[in-house]
Amino acid sequence: MPANILIIGATGVIGTPITAQVVSAKSSFGRIAILTSKNTVSSKAEVIKSLKEKGVEVLLGDLEVEADVKKAYENIDTVVSCVGRGAIEKQIQLIKWASETPNVKHFFPSEYGTDIEHNPSSVNEKPHQLKLKVRAYAKTIPKDKLHLTYLVTGPYSDLYMGKTGKEEIGTFDVKAKRAVLLGDGNGPVSFTAMADVGKLIVACIQQPSASEDKILIVNSFTATPNEILAEFEKQTNAKWEVSYTSLEKLKEVEKQAWEAGAPYATHATLRRIWTEGGTLYSKPRDNGLVGEPPMESLADQVRQVIAAQTRS
Ligand SMILES: NC(=O)c1ccc[n+]([C@@H]2O[C@H](COP(=O)([O-])OP(=O)(O)OC[C@H]3O[C@@H](n4cnc5c(N)ncnc54)[C@H](OP(=O)(O)O)[C@@H]3O)[C@@H](O)[C@H]2O)c1
């Protein structure tokens, strides 16, 4: 039976490429629907129009209202949640309602990031708290009521290799040919390109028995900041101006950011975790479990970042 899929948070940062990949594989699926708000339908009218033109059903509702969500769950077997950080905890209700809806069999909570159970100190990391709460709740749901799959992707290479508002937490500025690298630049980081997150979700839905009840640790490639810089220099055919934010300095910036309530505090913590080796896993990546879909390379990602920054 082809999967009938509901995507929640479909127009967000990662919801957009996930939805695009699901739509591009639509011949292998049944229905593709999104649950979104009235506000999004008016503020992102062009995006919604384009999704409808591609055959996506647009269901309106409030993800905090049980009747709206249960209506959206009608005849759906797979729910992919891509909600943003402001709605992570609200997934507890979304999972509860899914477990009460017999036709919903498989739920992907919004993770798509850092391994939140990486080591004993992970439990204390501020950005992980709500995702940990969701996992703890989900453990109470019997598997015969609902299967859950978490996709641990590490940082999105597209964003890591972009410009940041706060250069000290790392940046790659193509026009200025300037980079700020984290740590000593030699620490490997495991990345997933945003389009590849979508491809991996598609692969998980197509092979439910390989992905159900699992935390899948996936990636596109692993690279050090120095290797990323070398690829930018090669593709721009220029020597870049480089500085480094040591791990010690990054920790200071992180502490100050939280004390000041700065908007980049979460990013500073995540970048510190990645720089400390928090994306290096004790087991091989799980891409093979879902058929090893083709992934982007470091060179592909750098090419795309150069194109995007040159256009802007
Ligand atoms: N690995 C990485 O580098 C990385 C980077 C960024 C994010 N992430 C992770 O990816 C997941 C999705 O994050 P995102 O940045 O893609 O999300 P986002 O763009 O901020 O939001 C995604 C969607 O969530 C829905 N939403 C509804 N109520 C919300 C609320 N109160 N607060 C926030 N969102 C709400 C909205 O959907 P509608 O518009 O349809 O209503 C929104 O478009 C999160 O788990 C996040 O931690 C990982």
The ligand as an SDF file (V2000), in Angstrom:
LIG
                    3D

 48 52  0  0  0  0  0  0  0  0999 V2000
   20.6250   20.4390   11.6630 N   0  0  0  0  0  0  0  0  0  0  0  0
   20.5250   21.7440   11.5110 C   0  0  0  0  0  0  0  0  0  0  0  0
   21.5060   22.4130   11.1160 O   0  0  0  0  0  0  0  0  0  0  0  0
   19.1980   22.4070   11.7620 C   0  0  0  0  0  0  0  0  0  0  0  0
   19.0040   23.7410   11.3730 C   0  0  0  0  0  0  0  0  0  0  0  0
   17.7400   24.2960   11.5530 C   0  0  0  0  0  0  0  0  0  0  0  0
   16.7130   23.5360   12.1250 C   0  0  0  0  0  0  0  0  0  0  0  0
   16.9490   22.2530   12.5150 N   0  0  0  0  0  0  0  0  0  0  0  0
   15.8630   21.4430   13.1150 C   0  0  0  0  0  0  0  0  0  0  0  0
   14.8540   21.2360   12.1320 O   0  0  0  0  0  0  0  0  0  0  0  0
   13.5730   21.2280   12.7430 C   0  0  0  0  0  0  0  0  0  0  0  0
   12.6700   22.2560   12.0500 C   0  0  0  0  0  0  0  0  0  0  0  0
   13.2340   23.5490   12.2270 O   0  0  0  0  0  0  0  0  0  0  0  0
   13.0280   24.6990   11.1360 P   0  0  0  0  0  0  0  0  0  0  0  0
   14.1070   25.7030   11.3770 O   0  0  0  0  0  0  0  0  0  0  0  0
   12.8790   24.0710    9.8010 O   0  0  0  0  0  0  0  0  0  0  0  0
   11.6350   25.2830   11.6090 O   0  0  0  0  0  0  0  0  0  0  0  0
   10.9520   26.6800   11.2180 P   0  0  0  0  0  0  0  0  0  0  0  0
   11.2960   27.0280    9.8260 O   0  0  0  0  0  0  0  0  0  0  0  0
   11.2400   27.6630   12.2860 O   0  0  0  0  0  0  0  0  0  0  0  0
    9.4060   26.3000   11.3810 O   0  0  0  0  0  0  0  0  0  0  0  0
    8.8420   25.2470   10.6600 C   0  0  0  0  0  0  0  0  0  0  0  0
    7.3570   25.2770   10.7020 C   0  0  0  0  0  0  0  0  0  0  0  0
    6.8460   24.9270   11.9800 O   0  0  0  0  0  0  0  0  0  0  0  0
    5.4710   25.3060   12.0280 C   0  0  0  0  0  0  0  0  0  0  0  0
    5.1070   25.9200   13.3080 N   0  0  0  0  0  0  0  0  0  0  0  0
    3.8320   26.0250   13.7520 C   0  0  0  0  0  0  0  0  0  0  0  0
    3.7910   26.6070   14.9380 N   0  0  0  0  0  0  0  0  0  0  0  0
    5.0560   26.9330   15.2530 C   0  0  0  0  0  0  0  0  0  0  0  0
    5.6350   27.5800   16.3630 C   0  0  0  0  0  0  0  0  0  0  0  0
    4.9180   27.9740   17.4180 N   0  0  0  0  0  0  0  0  0  0  0  0
    6.9570   27.7540   16.3570 N   0  0  0  0  0  0  0  0  0  0  0  0
    7.7200   27.3360   15.3240 C   0  0  0  0  0  0  0  0  0  0  0  0
    7.2140   26.7100   14.2420 N   0  0  0  0  0  0  0  0  0  0  0  0
    5.8840   26.5010   14.2090 C   0  0  0  0  0  0  0  0  0  0  0  0
    5.2670   26.3140   10.9090 C   0  0  0  0  0  0  0  0  0  0  0  0
    4.5540   25.6370    9.9040 O   0  0  0  0  0  0  0  0  0  0  0  0
    3.4180   26.3290    9.0150 P   0  0  0  0  0  0  0  0  0  0  0  0
    4.0610   27.5250    8.3790 O   0  0  0  0  0  0  0  0  0  0  0  0
    3.0000   25.3170    8.0520 O   0  0  0  0  0  0  0  0  0  0  0  0
    2.3310   26.7280    9.9600 O   0  0  0  0  0  0  0  0  0  0  0  0
    6.6920   26.6130   10.4510 C   0  0  0  0  0  0  0  0  0  0  0  0
    6.7860   26.9680    9.1010 O   0  0  0  0  0  0  0  0  0  0  0  0
   13.7810   21.5160   14.2230 C   0  0  0  0  0  0  0  0  0  0  0  0
   13.7620   20.3060   14.9390 O   0  0  0  0  0  0  0  0  0  0  0  0
   15.1600   22.1430   14.2690 C   0  0  0  0  0  0  0  0  0  0  0  0
   15.8400   21.9400   15.4910 O   0  0  0  0  0  0  0  0  0  0  0  0
   18.1560   21.6690   12.3260 C   0  0  0  0  0  0  0  0  0  0  0  0
  1  2  1  0
  2  3  2  0
  2  4  1  0
  4  5  1  0
  4 48  2  0
  5  6  2  0
  6  7  1  0
  7  8  2  0
  8  9  1  0
  8 48  1  0
  9 10  1  0
  9 46  1  0
 10 11  1  0
 11 12  1  0
 11 44  1  0
 12 13  1  0
 13 14  1  0
 14 15  2  0
 14 16  1  0
 14 17  1  0
 17 18  1  0
 18 19  2  0
 18 20  1  0
 18 21  1  0
 21 22  1  0
 22 23  1  0
 23 24  1  0
 23 42  1  0
 24 25  1  0
 25 26  1  0
 25 36  1  0
 26 27  1  0
 26 35  1  0
 27 28  2  0
 28 29  1  0
 29 30  1  0
 29 35  2  0
 30 31  1  0
 30 32  2  0
 32 33  1  0
 33 34  2  0
 34 35  1  0
 36 37  1  0
 36 42  1  0
 37 38  1  0
 38 39  2  0
 38 40  1  0
 38 41  1  0
 42 43  1  0
 44 45  1  0
 44 46  1  0
 46 47  1  0
M  CHG  2   8   1  16  -1
M  END
$$$$
